[in-house]
Amino acid sequence: MIRNWTYLDEYERERGRILEIVDRVFSSGRLILGAEVANFEERFAAYCGVPHGVGVNSGTDALFLALKALGIGAGDEVVTVSNTAVPTIAAIRASGATPVFVDVEEDTFLMDAGDVERALTKRTKCILPVHLFGQAADMDRIKALADRHRLHVVEDCAQAAGALYQGHRVGGFGDIAAFSFYPTKLLGGYGDGGMVLTRDRARYERLKRLRFYGMNEPNYSSEEGYNSRLDEVQAALLNHKLASLDSAADRRRDRARLYSEGLASVGDLALPAVRSGRSHQFYVYTVRTKRRDRLMRYLEERGIETRIHYPVPIHLMTGYRFLGYGEGALPVTERLAREILALPLYPDLAPDDAQRVVSCVRSFFDGPPGGAA
Ligand SMILES: *Cc1c(COP(=O)(O)O)cnc(C)c1O
């Protein structure tokens, strides 16, 4: 059985170390906004090459607070993609702003910078690219557009911690960047967590206020704020895991290479593209085929678990129909939803298991065109 990763794989191996860290924090007398959070903020921001980090409750909150700190809200439009996780859109809505969707590139699944200009209106305040599956979006073109039209840029880095774009890690390209430490993310905690990064000192101060009831000092709100804090225990665990983020990504890339080499020119299978000047963290390894549903069933029958990220584009979900997009509004996004399949990929995936996935996918396409099983 080759299944998807769960945190238990890690917990079983690292139980002693993890419980030691939990015990240290629980014995410290401080559970909220103490030295662990400050230390992790500093280390994670430094890792990303950005001066300031503010730990928050989740990746969704990180995006929401980023928009709030930039003064974006009701009546404003934020240009983003429908081909993302729902929280990207939930966060924009929570700020009061309206998401405006553009299509994606079919081989990288990332925001199509060439589609952004036609989406701009007088109300556009921000472009919000998502570094989906572990690869950075086309930040040069997106930043050039933003500069030309005087728009903010917020990076959704939830799936791409550590990914390089022209030698620099994601998180420093926009005005503010948002990260998630949800357990399954590249850097995952043992609960919810997130962080915002910024180069701007004043925005950093504002973000610290916004996560803490708008307070600079206890019991006095200098502006309307929220409660969105990263716990001490999560910060301590994340700090411990930060040390192995790069080596884990290397192992992901190694397994991805086995897939890409073993699956080159197989049937109508299209492999994920990696653009020059960018590294890919392979948070998700996604292939495309017109026979997706049959391939998925075929692999499942052979004990290989696959996933679809994402089966329904957000603009076609019942919960977001009110935004007014219909079928056909985003042709590439909609086609991808029918054709994409994520193969199992995580740092501990044994190379032999990756080879078995390759053999099974190949045998599916070698079989009768009806789809074998
Ligand atoms: C996970 C994720 C988020 C939200 O993070 P949470 O910590 O779950 O709130 C936002 N955007 C993308 C692209 C994600 O994958």
The ligand as a Tripos MOL2 file, in Angstrom:
@<TRIPOS>MOLECULE
LIG
   15    15     1     0     0
SMALL
NO_CHARGES

@<TRIPOS>ATOM
      1 C1         -3.2300   25.6530    3.1930 C.3       1 LIG1
      2 C2         -3.4160   26.8360    2.3430 C.ar      1 LIG1
      3 C3         -3.8880   28.0530    2.8560 C.ar      1 LIG1
      4 C4         -4.4510   28.2200    4.2320 C.3       1 LIG1
      5 O1         -3.6960   27.7900    5.2720 O.3       1 LIG1
      6 P1         -4.4010   27.3310    6.6480 P.3       1 LIG1
      7 O2         -3.2530   27.3170    7.5700 O.co2     1 LIG1
      8 O3         -5.0030   26.0020    6.4120 O.co2     1 LIG1
      9 O4         -5.3980   28.3690    7.0090 O.co2     1 LIG1
     10 C5         -3.9470   29.1460    2.0020 C.ar      1 LIG1
     11 N1         -3.5740   29.0450    0.7240 N.ar      1 LIG1
     12 C6         -3.1270   27.8980    0.1860 C.ar      1 LIG1
     13 C7         -2.7200   27.8700   -1.2480 C.3       1 LIG1
     14 C8         -3.0490   26.7430    0.9700 C.ar      1 LIG1
     15 O5         -2.6240   25.6040    0.4230 O.3       1 LIG1
@<TRIPOS>BOND
     1     1     2 1
     2     2     3 ar
     3     2    14 ar
     4     3     4 1
     5     3    10 ar
     6     4     5 1
     7     5     6 1
     8     6     7 2
     9     6     8 1
    10     6     9 1
    11    10    11 ar
    12    11    12 ar
    13    12    13 1
    14    12    14 ar
    15    14    15 1
@<TRIPOS>SUBSTRUCTURE
     1 LIG1         1 GROUP 0 **** ****
